[in-house]
């Protein structure tokens, strides 16, 4: 029988992985003209097995299919379940490209939320892809960059986990392929593919895991060998951490916590070995941390201490509902044929939704493979992070059960307080994938021993039963309204002179379409308000979007109710104060809901009517400030 390989965190065993590793680090002896052996020094080579191209191609095809609706219409298509997030992310990519092209500081900008601006490092702008993809953004537009990042994120995340499983966990490429498939296309990944590239581009996490595993294995080598590898590994790990910071800090934090827990449980029954490995790799880990900090010290300083920085963000209860653990995600076959109660925070945060068939198969598999160290460690990760993801109080069907949970204490820990607890279930994804890969490896081993053995057929039937309902469907796309000609043809430039454009009502997280129009106008004007995370005026706590000015609240009320509110002298004085605060040059009212009510409201506030310019109404207010 072919025995499944296990993650080797420091053991010198006889497995294929251990042998290959020792062979790759052994000294190759050559002979010169004499019999004296000399050491041949070679640069490390990246070996690509042609077999690995099959899952790579399959993952890419599946990613393209999932996002095919957006790929078919990159001009005006919009992933409707993203809410306003697609607009925000496209703006991030567009303004990053604009900053690079104009040799401006990309870490902060006043093009949004004028005049205070936005701290881009505190807004997950993903400079790790935004900067290198600047040519794509400038040539084809931010929508192409957005969908390209999502597509490659899904495919490369799956491929990276496949690479780790095939090199460090199992011998079978089929088993590794199933593990990689689940990691790249789990319900949470598909949900985030609607709007959150920072939780889709996760390929560096398994690469870091593989490096840490190899570092642990080498910790038992000789002093000279260990020192040589320690410096190289530390430099590589530090660079990977720095790059992941440029892609997304929250996934890095969740990964670090879950991998640390996995490692502790893995070594519980061999504590001496664990301590030996810990002593061996600690210097390299500290050096890697120093290198990562050196690479990111300026961006991190800007994020935490620069203009418009904040210390924490109050997001309220964001835990998973208990029903979310067992139900099927909306964008899946199971979600179509067996939909359950809608208990997600929103469509982009379906971070659990593993489905009861998978959980049932997983429970039986864990019981049968409990002797495997990897299975035990993975199970603890699944359980711990699953419980933490439920938040401070357990909810069932959106009803408070009154059961207090551990997150009520964890949410007061620095850094953890900014994490959306629902996302902690993403730590369970690679853990579940590892269990599935190991079970598949064992089934394939049985099949090789006896083609008539019933157990492999039973396993693959159970695997199909668990994963078939989770097959993702194409993410829905709608047609977004065109950019008003006032912005698209550059007419807006005639009305802006060192001041801002104020939309009616002002841009905010619930209505951020003007960010798209600003990008289409080549950022020729700054915009009051917008969609971002920034601090409140009185403390360093972050909020989504700008604080509501009195004029914003009044105009939003008028639009929502369709009724002109009472216009008092105090309201007229307040709009003048707000226009000065925004340094407004022009108010712009595009075609929108209850447009007549808004036009009448602003006219009564200002005391003069608007001018029709192309397809918008404008009030030239530059002289009022």
C-alpha positions as CSV (number, residue, x, y, z in Angstrom):
1,X,0.0,0.0,0.0
2,X,1.2,3.5,-0.8
3,X,1.5,5.4,2.5
4,X,0.3,9.0,2.5
5,X,3.1,11.4,3.3
6,X,2.7,13.8,6.1
7,X,3.9,17.3,6.8
8,X,7.4,16.9,8.2
9,X,8.0,19.7,10.7
10,X,11.5,18.7,11.7
11,X,11.6,14.9,11.5
12,X,14.3,13.1,9.6
13,X,12.2,10.3,8.2
14,X,12.4,8.0,5.3
15,X,9.4,9.4,3.4
16,X,9.8,10.5,-0.2
17,X,9.7,14.1,0.9
18,X,12.4,13.7,3.5
19,X,14.6,11.8,1.1
20,X,14.2,14.3,-1.6
21,X,15.0,17.1,0.7
22,X,18.1,15.5,2.0
23,X,19.2,14.7,-1.5
24,X,18.7,18.2,-2.6
25,X,20.9,19.6,0.2
26,X,23.6,17.0,0.0
27,X,27.0,17.9,-1.3
28,X,27.8,16.7,-4.8
29,X,31.2,15.4,-5.2
30,X,33.2,15.8,-8.4
31,X,36.7,14.7,-9.2
32,X,39.3,17.0,-10.7
33,X,42.5,15.8,-12.2
34,X,43.3,14.2,-8.9
35,X,41.2,12.1,-6.5
36,X,40.5,15.1,-4.3
37,X,36.8,15.8,-4.1
38,X,35.5,19.3,-4.5
39,X,32.2,20.9,-3.7
40,X,30.1,21.9,-6.7
41,X,28.1,25.1,-6.0
42,X,24.9,25.4,-7.8
43,X,22.1,28.0,-7.8
44,X,18.7,26.5,-6.7
45,X,16.6,25.5,-9.6
46,X,12.8,25.6,-9.9
47,X,11.7,22.2,-11.2
48,X,8.3,22.1,-13.0
49,X,6.8,18.7,-13.5
50,X,4.7,18.6,-16.7
51,X,2.0,16.8,-14.7
52,X,1.6,20.0,-12.6
53,X,0.4,21.8,-15.7
54,X,-2.8,19.9,-15.7
55,X,-4.2,21.2,-12.4
56,X,-2.8,24.6,-13.2
57,X,-4.8,24.8,-16.4
58,X,-7.9,23.3,-14.8
59,X,-7.8,25.9,-12.0
60,X,-7.4,28.7,-14.4
61,X,-10.3,27.5,-16.6
62,X,-12.6,27.2,-13.6
63,X,-11.6,30.7,-12.4
64,X,-12.4,32.1,-15.8
65,X,-15.8,30.3,-15.8
66,X,-16.7,31.7,-12.4
67,X,-16.0,35.2,-13.5
68,X,-17.0,34.8,-17.1
69,X,-19.9,37.2,-16.7
70,X,-17.5,40.0,-15.9
71,X,-15.0,39.0,-18.5
72,X,-17.7,39.1,-21.2
73,X,-18.4,42.8,-20.4
74,X,-15.4,44.6,-19.0
75,X,-16.8,48.0,-20.2
76,X,-20.0,48.2,-18.3
77,X,-20.5,44.9,-16.5
78,X,-20.8,44.9,-12.7
79,X,-20.7,42.1,-10.1
80,X,-24.0,43.0,-8.6
81,X,-23.4,41.1,-5.3
82,X,-20.3,43.3,-4.6
83,X,-22.6,46.2,-3.5
84,X,-20.4,49.3,-3.8
85,X,-17.1,47.3,-3.2
86,X,-16.3,46.8,-6.9
87,X,-16.5,50.5,-7.4
88,X,-14.2,51.1,-4.5
89,X,-11.6,48.5,-5.6
90,X,-11.6,49.7,-9.2
91,X,-10.9,53.2,-7.8
92,X,-8.0,51.9,-5.7
93,X,-6.4,50.3,-8.8
94,X,-7.1,53.4,-10.9
95,X,-5.7,55.9,-8.4
96,X,-2.7,53.7,-7.8
97,X,-1.9,53.7,-11.5
98,X,-2.5,57.4,-11.7
99,X,-0.1,58.0,-8.8
100,X,2.6,55.8,-10.4
101,X,2.2,57.4,-13.8
102,X,2.4,60.9,-12.3
103,X,5.2,60.0,-9.9
104,X,3.1,60.9,-6.9
105,X,3.0,59.2,-3.5
106,X,0.6,56.3,-3.7
107,X,0.3,55.9,0.1
108,X,-2.1,58.8,0.4
109,X,-4.3,60.9,-1.8
110,X,-6.7,63.8,-1.6
111,X,-8.6,62.9,-4.7
112,X,-11.3,61.4,-2.5
113,X,-12.6,62.8,0.8
114,X,-11.2,66.2,-0.2
115,X,-9.6,68.1,1.5
116,X,-8.6,65.6,4.3
117,X,-7.9,62.8,1.9
118,X,-7.5,59.0,2.3
119,X,-4.8,56.9,3.8
120,X,-4.3,54.3,1.1
121,X,-2.2,52.0,3.3
122,X,-5.0,51.9,5.8
123,X,-7.5,50.9,3.0
124,X,-6.1,47.6,1.7
125,X,-5.2,49.2,-1.7
126,X,-3.1,46.1,-2.6
127,X,-0.1,47.8,-3.9
128,X,1.4,44.4,-4.4
129,X,-0.7,44.0,-7.5
130,X,-1.9,47.5,-8.1
131,X,1.6,48.9,-8.8
132,X,2.9,46.1,-11.1
133,X,-0.4,46.1,-13.0
134,X,-0.3,49.8,-13.6
135,X,0.3,49.3,-17.4
136,X,-2.8,47.1,-17.6
137,X,-4.9,49.6,-15.7
138,X,-3.7,52.5,-17.9
139,X,-4.2,50.6,-21.1
140,X,-7.4,48.7,-20.5
141,X,-9.1,50.3,-17.5
142,X,-9.5,49.4,-13.8
143,X,-12.3,46.9,-14.4
144,X,-9.9,44.7,-16.4
145,X,-7.4,44.9,-13.6
146,X,-10.1,44.1,-11.1
147,X,-11.3,40.9,-12.8
148,X,-7.8,39.9,-13.8
149,X,-6.7,40.0,-10.1
150,X,-9.7,38.0,-9.0
151,X,-9.3,35.4,-11.7
152,X,-5.6,34.9,-11.2
153,X,-6.1,35.0,-7.4
154,X,-8.5,32.1,-7.4
155,X,-6.3,30.0,-9.8
156,X,-2.9,30.7,-8.2
157,X,-4.2,30.2,-4.7
158,X,-5.4,26.8,-5.7
159,X,-2.2,26.0,-7.5
160,X,0.0,27.2,-4.6
161,X,-1.9,24.9,-2.1
162,X,-1.7,22.1,-4.6
163,X,2.1,22.6,-4.8
164,X,2.4,22.5,-1.0
165,X,0.3,19.4,-0.6
166,X,2.1,17.5,-3.5
167,X,5.5,18.4,-2.1
168,X,4.9,18.0,1.7
169,X,1.8,16.1,2.4
170,X,0.8,13.4,-0.2
171,X,2.4,11.6,-3.1
172,X,-0.6,11.5,-5.3
173,X,-1.1,14.4,-7.6
174,X,-4.8,13.6,-7.7
175,X,-5.0,13.9,-3.9
176,X,-3.0,17.2,-4.0
177,X,-5.2,18.4,-6.8
178,X,-8.4,17.9,-4.8
179,X,-6.8,19.7,-1.8
180,X,-5.8,22.6,-4.0
181,X,-9.2,22.8,-5.6
182,X,-10.9,23.1,-2.3
183,X,-8.5,25.8,-1.1
184,X,-8.9,27.9,-4.2
185,X,-12.6,27.5,-4.8
186,X,-14.1,27.0,-1.3
187,X,-17.4,28.9,-0.6
188,X,-15.5,31.8,1.1
189,X,-13.2,32.2,-1.8
190,X,-16.1,32.4,-4.3
191,X,-18.0,34.8,-2.0
192,X,-15.0,37.1,-1.8
193,X,-14.5,36.9,-5.5
194,X,-17.5,39.1,-5.9
195,X,-15.6,42.1,-4.4
196,X,-12.5,41.4,-2.2
197,X,-9.3,40.7,-4.1
198,X,-7.3,40.9,-0.8
199,X,-9.1,37.7,0.4
200,X,-8.7,36.0,-3.0
201,X,-5.0,36.5,-3.8
202,X,-3.7,34.2,-1.1
203,X,-1.0,32.3,-3.0
204,X,1.9,33.5,-0.8
205,X,0.4,31.8,2.3
206,X,1.0,28.2,1.3
207,X,4.4,29.3,-0.1
208,X,5.3,30.6,3.4
209,X,3.9,27.5,5.0
210,X,6.2,25.3,2.8
211,X,9.2,27.4,3.6
212,X,8.5,27.2,7.4
213,X,8.1,23.4,7.1
214,X,11.5,23.2,5.4
215,X,13.1,25.5,7.9
216,X,11.8,23.2,10.7
217,X,13.1,20.2,8.9
218,X,16.6,21.7,8.6
219,X,16.7,22.7,12.3
220,X,18.1,19.3,13.1
221,X,21.0,19.7,10.6
222,X,24.6,20.5,11.6
223,X,25.6,24.0,12.9
224,X,27.3,25.1,9.7
225,X,24.6,23.8,7.4
226,X,21.9,25.3,9.6
227,X,23.5,28.7,9.7
228,X,23.9,28.8,5.9
229,X,20.2,27.8,5.3
230,X,19.0,30.0,8.1
231,X,20.1,33.3,6.5
232,X,18.8,32.4,3.1
233,X,15.5,31.2,4.4
234,X,15.1,34.2,6.7
235,X,15.7,36.6,3.8
236,X,13.1,34.7,1.6
237,X,10.5,34.5,4.4
238,X,11.0,38.2,5.2
239,X,10.5,39.2,1.6
240,X,7.3,37.0,1.4
241,X,5.9,38.6,4.5
242,X,6.6,42.0,3.2
243,X,5.0,41.2,-0.1
244,X,1.9,39.7,1.7
245,X,1.6,43.0,3.7
246,X,1.3,44.7,0.3
247,X,-1.4,42.3,-0.7
248,X,-3.4,42.0,2.5
249,X,-2.6,42.1,6.2
250,X,-5.7,40.5,7.6
251,X,-5.2,37.2,5.7
252,X,-1.6,37.2,6.9
253,X,-2.7,37.6,10.6
254,X,-5.3,34.8,10.3
255,X,-2.7,32.5,8.6
256,X,-0.1,33.2,11.3
257,X,-2.5,32.4,14.1
258,X,-3.8,29.2,12.5
259,X,-0.4,27.9,11.3
260,X,1.0,28.6,14.8
261,X,-1.9,26.6,16.4
262,X,-1.4,23.8,13.9
263,X,2.3,23.6,14.7
264,X,1.7,23.5,18.5
265,X,-0.8,20.7,18.2
266,X,1.4,18.8,15.8
267,X,4.2,18.6,18.3
268,X,2.1,17.9,21.4
269,X,3.1,14.3,21.6
270,X,6.8,15.0,20.9
271,X,7.4,18.1,23.0
272,X,11.2,17.7,23.1
273,X,11.4,17.5,19.3
274,X,9.2,20.6,19.1
275,X,11.4,22.6,21.5
276,X,14.5,21.5,19.5
277,X,12.9,22.8,16.3
278,X,11.7,26.0,18.0
279,X,15.3,26.7,19.1
280,X,16.6,26.0,15.7
281,X,14.2,28.2,13.7
282,X,13.7,31.1,16.2
283,X,16.8,33.1,15.1
284,X,15.7,32.8,11.4
285,X,12.1,33.8,12.3
286,X,13.4,36.9,14.2
287,X,15.7,37.8,11.3
288,X,12.8,37.4,8.8
289,X,10.7,39.7,10.9
290,X,13.4,42.3,10.9
291,X,13.8,42.0,7.2
292,X,10.1,42.3,6.6
293,X,9.9,45.3,8.9
294,X,12.8,46.9,7.1
295,X,11.1,46.5,3.8
296,X,7.7,47.9,5.0
297,X,8.7,50.4,7.7
298,X,7.7,53.4,5.6
299,X,4.3,52.0,4.4
300,X,3.5,50.7,7.9
301,X,4.4,54.1,9.5
302,X,2.1,55.8,7.0
303,X,-0.7,53.3,7.8
304,X,-0.6,53.7,11.6
305,X,0.8,57.3,12.0
306,X,0.4,59.1,8.7
307,X,-2.4,61.4,7.6
308,X,-5.9,60.0,8.0
309,X,-4.6,57.0,10.0
310,X,-6.7,55.3,12.6
311,X,-6.0,52.8,15.5
312,X,-9.0,50.5,15.3
313,X,-12.4,50.2,13.6
314,X,-15.8,49.5,15.2
315,X,-17.6,47.1,12.9
316,X,-20.1,45.7,15.4
317,X,-21.1,42.0,15.6
318,X,-19.8,40.2,12.6
319,X,-19.8,36.6,13.6
320,X,-21.1,33.6,11.6
321,X,-24.6,32.4,12.3
322,X,-24.6,28.8,13.4
323,X,-26.8,28.0,10.4
324,X,-24.1,29.4,8.1
325,X,-21.8,26.5,9.0
326,X,-24.1,23.8,7.6
327,X,-25.9,25.6,4.8
328,X,-24.8,25.9,1.1
329,X,-23.4,29.1,-0.3
330,X,-25.7,31.1,-2.6
331,X,-23.3,30.9,-5.5
332,X,-23.2,27.1,-5.7
333,X,-25.3,24.2,-7.0
334,X,-26.5,23.5,-3.5
335,X,-27.4,27.1,-3.0
336,X,-29.6,26.9,-6.2
337,X,-31.4,23.7,-5.4
338,X,-31.4,23.6,-1.6
339,X,-31.2,27.3,-0.4
340,X,-31.5,27.9,3.3
341,X,-32.3,30.9,5.4
342,X,-30.2,33.9,4.5
343,X,-28.0,34.4,7.5
344,X,-24.8,35.9,6.0
345,X,-23.6,39.4,6.9
346,X,-23.8,40.1,3.2
347,X,-23.1,38.4,-0.1
348,X,-19.4,39.0,0.0
349,X,-18.9,37.5,3.5
350,X,-20.2,33.9,3.2
351,X,-17.1,32.7,4.9
352,X,-18.4,29.4,6.2
353,X,-21.2,27.7,4.3
354,X,-19.4,24.4,4.1
355,X,-22.6,22.4,3.8
356,X,-23.8,19.6,6.0
357,X,-22.6,16.8,3.5
358,X,-19.0,18.0,3.7
359,X,-19.1,18.3,7.5
360,X,-20.6,14.8,7.8
361,X,-17.9,13.3,5.6
362,X,-15.2,15.3,7.4
363,X,-16.3,14.1,10.8
364,X,-16.2,10.4,9.7
365,X,-12.9,10.9,8.0
366,X,-11.3,12.6,11.0
367,X,-12.5,9.7,13.2
368,X,-10.9,7.1,10.9
369,X,-7.6,9.0,10.4
370,X,-7.3,10.3,14.0
371,X,-3.9,8.7,14.5
372,X,-2.4,10.9,11.8
373,X,-0.7,13.9,13.4
374,X,-1.6,16.2,10.5
375,X,-5.3,15.2,10.9
376,X,-5.3,15.9,14.6
377,X,-3.7,19.3,14.2
378,X,-6.0,20.2,11.3
379,X,-9.0,19.2,13.3
380,X,-8.1,21.5,16.2
381,X,-7.6,24.4,13.8
382,X,-11.0,23.7,12.2
383,X,-12.7,23.6,15.6
384,X,-10.9,26.5,17.3
385,X,-11.3,28.9,14.4
386,X,-14.8,27.7,13.7
387,X,-15.8,28.6,17.3
388,X,-14.0,32.0,17.2
389,X,-15.7,32.9,13.9
390,X,-19.1,32.7,15.7
391,X,-18.4,36.0,17.4
392,X,-19.1,37.0,21.0
393,X,-22.5,35.5,21.2
394,X,-23.9,32.5,19.3
395,X,-26.6,33.3,16.8
396,X,-29.0,30.7,15.3
397,X,-31.2,31.8,12.4
398,X,-30.4,35.4,13.3
399,X,-31.7,34.9,16.8
400,X,-29.5,35.6,19.8
401,X,-29.1,32.3,21.8
402,X,-27.5,34.1,24.8
403,X,-24.6,31.7,24.7
404,X,-21.3,33.7,25.4
405,X,-18.4,32.6,23.3
406,X,-14.6,33.1,23.5
407,X,-14.5,35.9,21.0
408,X,-15.9,38.2,23.6
409,X,-12.5,38.3,25.1
410,X,-10.4,37.9,22.0
411,X,-12.0,40.9,20.3
412,X,-10.3,43.2,22.9
413,X,-6.9,42.1,21.8
414,X,-5.0,44.6,19.7
415,X,-5.1,43.8,15.9
416,X,-7.7,41.1,16.5
417,X,-10.2,43.9,17.2
418,X,-10.0,44.9,13.6
419,X,-10.7,41.4,12.2
420,X,-14.2,40.5,11.0
421,X,-14.7,37.4,13.1
422,X,-16.7,35.7,10.3
423,X,-13.5,35.5,8.3
424,X,-11.7,33.3,10.8
425,X,-13.4,30.3,9.2
426,X,-11.1,30.8,6.3
427,X,-8.3,29.3,8.5
428,X,-10.3,26.0,8.3
429,X,-10.2,25.9,4.5
430,X,-6.6,24.5,4.1
431,X,-7.1,22.3,7.2
432,X,-10.2,20.7,5.6
433,X,-8.3,20.4,2.3
434,X,-5.4,18.6,4.1
435,X,-7.8,16.0,5.6
436,X,-9.4,15.4,2.2
437,X,-6.1,15.1,0.5
438,X,-4.8,12.6,3.1
439,X,-7.9,10.5,2.8
440,X,-7.7,10.5,-1.0
441,X,-4.1,9.5,-0.8
442,X,-5.0,6.5,1.4
443,X,-7.9,5.5,-1.0
444,X,-5.6,5.6,-4.0
445,X,-3.1,3.4,-2.1
446,X,-5.8,0.9,-1.5
447,X,-6.7,0.9,-5.1
448,X,-3.2,0.3,-6.2
449,X,-3.0,-2.7,-3.8
450,X,-6.3,-4.2,-5.0
451,X,-8.3,-2.8,-7.9
452,X,-11.4,-4.6,-6.6
453,X,-11.2,-3.1,-3.1
454,X,-14.6,-1.4,-2.3
455,X,-13.1,1.3,0.0
456,X,-11.7,3.6,-2.7
457,X,-15.0,3.6,-4.5
458,X,-16.8,4.4,-1.2
459,X,-14.4,7.3,-0.5
460,X,-14.7,8.9,-3.9
461,X,-18.5,8.5,-3.7
462,X,-18.4,10.2,-0.3
463,X,-16.1,12.9,-1.7
464,X,-18.6,13.6,-4.6
465,X,-21.4,13.7,-2.1
466,X,-19.6,16.3,0.0
467,X,-18.2,18.5,-2.8
468,X,-20.8,18.4,-5.6
469,X,-23.2,20.8,-3.8
470,X,-20.3,23.3,-3.4
471,X,-19.5,23.5,-7.1
472,X,-19.5,27.3,-7.8
473,X,-21.8,28.9,-10.3
474,X,-21.0,31.9,-12.5
475,X,-21.1,35.1,-10.4
476,X,-24.0,37.3,-11.5
477,X,-23.3,40.5,-13.5
478,X,-25.5,43.4,-14.4
479,X,-25.2,46.4,-16.6
480,X,-24.0,49.5,-14.8
481,X,-25.2,53.0,-15.8
482,X,-22.9,54.9,-18.2
483,X,-20.7,57.7,-16.9
484,X,-22.5,61.1,-17.4
485,X,-21.1,63.0,-20.3
486,X,-20.3,65.9,-18.0
487,X,-17.5,63.8,-16.6
488,X,-16.7,61.5,-19.5
489,X,-15.9,64.3,-22.0
490,X,-14.0,66.5,-19.5
491,X,-16.5,69.3,-19.2
492,X,-16.1,69.1,-15.5
493,X,-12.7,70.7,-15.8
494,X,-14.4,74.0,-16.8
495,X,-16.0,74.3,-13.4
496,X,-13.2,73.2,-11.1
497,X,-10.3,75.5,-9.9
498,X,-8.4,74.1,-6.9
499,X,-11.7,73.1,-5.3
500,X,-13.8,70.0,-5.2
501,X,-16.8,68.5,-6.9
502,X,-19.7,67.8,-4.5
503,X,-22.3,65.3,-5.7
504,X,-25.9,65.7,-4.7
505,X,-26.1,63.9,-2.3
506,X,-22.3,63.7,-1.5
507,X,-20.6,60.4,-2.3
508,X,-20.7,57.9,0.6
509,X,-20.3,54.1,1.0
510,X,-23.9,53.4,0.0
511,X,-23.6,55.5,-3.2
512,X,-20.0,55.6,-4.5
513,X,-20.7,55.7,-8.3
514,X,-19.0,59.0,-8.6
515,X,-15.6,57.3,-7.9
516,X,-16.0,55.6,-11.3
517,X,-16.8,58.9,-13.0
518,X,-13.8,60.5,-11.4
519,X,-11.5,57.8,-12.8
520,X,-13.2,58.1,-16.2
521,X,-12.4,61.8,-16.1
522,X,-8.7,61.0,-15.5
523,X,-8.8,62.3,-12.0
524,X,-9.0,65.9,-13.2
525,X,-10.9,66.9,-10.0
526,X,-11.0,66.0,-6.3
527,X,-14.2,64.6,-4.9
528,X,-15.8,65.4,-1.6
529,X,-16.8,62.4,0.4
530,X,-16.4,58.9,-1.0
531,X,-16.0,55.3,0.0
532,X,-13.0,54.5,2.2
533,X,-12.0,53.9,5.8
534,X,-10.8,56.8,7.8
535,X,-10.8,58.3,11.3
536,X,-13.5,60.2,13.0
537,X,-12.8,63.8,13.7
538,X,-12.7,63.4,17.5
539,X,-10.7,60.2,17.9
540,X,-8.6,57.7,16.0
541,X,-11.3,55.1,15.5
542,X,-12.0,54.2,11.9
543,X,-15.3,54.4,10.1
544,X,-16.5,53.6,6.6
545,X,-16.8,56.7,4.6
546,X,-16.8,60.3,5.7
547,X,-18.6,61.6,8.8
548,X,-22.0,62.9,7.8
549,X,-22.0,66.6,7.5
550,X,-25.4,68.3,8.2
551,X,-25.9,69.0,4.5
552,X,-25.3,65.3,3.6
553,X,-27.8,64.2,6.1
554,X,-30.4,66.6,4.8
555,X,-29.9,65.6,1.2
556,X,-29.9,61.9,1.9
557,X,-33.2,62.4,3.8
558,X,-34.7,64.2,0.8
559,X,-33.6,61.5,-1.6
560,X,-34.9,58.6,0.7
561,X,-38.3,60.2,1.4
562,X,-38.9,61.9,-1.9
563,X,-40.1,65.0,0.1
564,X,-38.4,68.4,0.3
565,X,-37.5,68.9,4.0
566,X,-38.2,72.2,5.8
567,X,-35.5,74.6,4.8
568,X,-34.5,76.9,7.7
569,X,-32.1,79.8,8.0
570,X,-29.9,77.4,10.1
571,X,-29.9,74.9,7.2
572,X,-28.9,77.6,4.7
573,X,-26.0,78.7,7.0
574,X,-25.0,75.1,7.4
575,X,-24.7,74.4,3.7
576,X,-22.4,77.4,3.4
577,X,-20.2,76.1,6.2
578,X,-20.2,72.7,4.6
579,X,-19.3,74.1,1.2
580,X,-16.4,75.9,2.8
581,X,-15.4,72.7,4.6
582,X,-15.4,70.8,1.2
583,X,-13.8,73.8,-0.6
584,X,-16.5,73.2,-3.2
585,X,-16.4,74.6,-6.7
586,X,-19.5,73.0,-8.1
587,X,-22.4,70.9,-6.9
588,X,-23.5,68.2,-9.4
589,X,-26.8,66.4,-9.6
590,X,-26.9,63.5,-12.0
591,X,-29.8,61.4,-13.0
592,X,-30.8,59.6,-9.8
593,X,-33.7,58.6,-7.6
594,X,-36.0,61.5,-6.7
595,X,-34.0,64.0,-8.7
596,X,-36.7,66.6,-8.7
597,X,-36.9,66.6,-4.9
598,X,-33.1,67.0,-4.7
599,X,-33.1,69.8,-7.2
600,X,-35.7,71.8,-5.4
601,X,-34.0,71.1,-2.0
602,X,-30.6,72.4,-3.1
603,X,-32.2,75.4,-4.9
604,X,-34.0,76.4,-1.7
605,X,-30.8,76.0,0.3
606,X,-28.6,78.1,-2.0
607,X,-31.2,80.6,-3.1
608,X,-30.6,80.2,-6.8
609,X,-31.4,77.5,-9.4
610,X,-29.1,75.1,-11.3
611,X,-27.8,75.1,-14.8
612,X,-28.3,72.2,-17.1
613,X,-25.0,71.0,-18.6
614,X,-25.2,68.0,-20.8
615,X,-26.9,65.3,-18.7
616,X,-26.5,66.8,-15.2
617,X,-27.7,69.8,-13.2
618,X,-24.9,72.0,-11.7
619,X,-24.7,74.8,-9.1
620,X,-21.5,76.9,-9.5
621,X,-20.7,77.7,-5.9
622,X,-17.0,78.7,-6.2
623,X,-17.9,82.3,-5.4
624,X,-19.7,81.3,-2.2
625,X,-16.6,80.2,-0.3
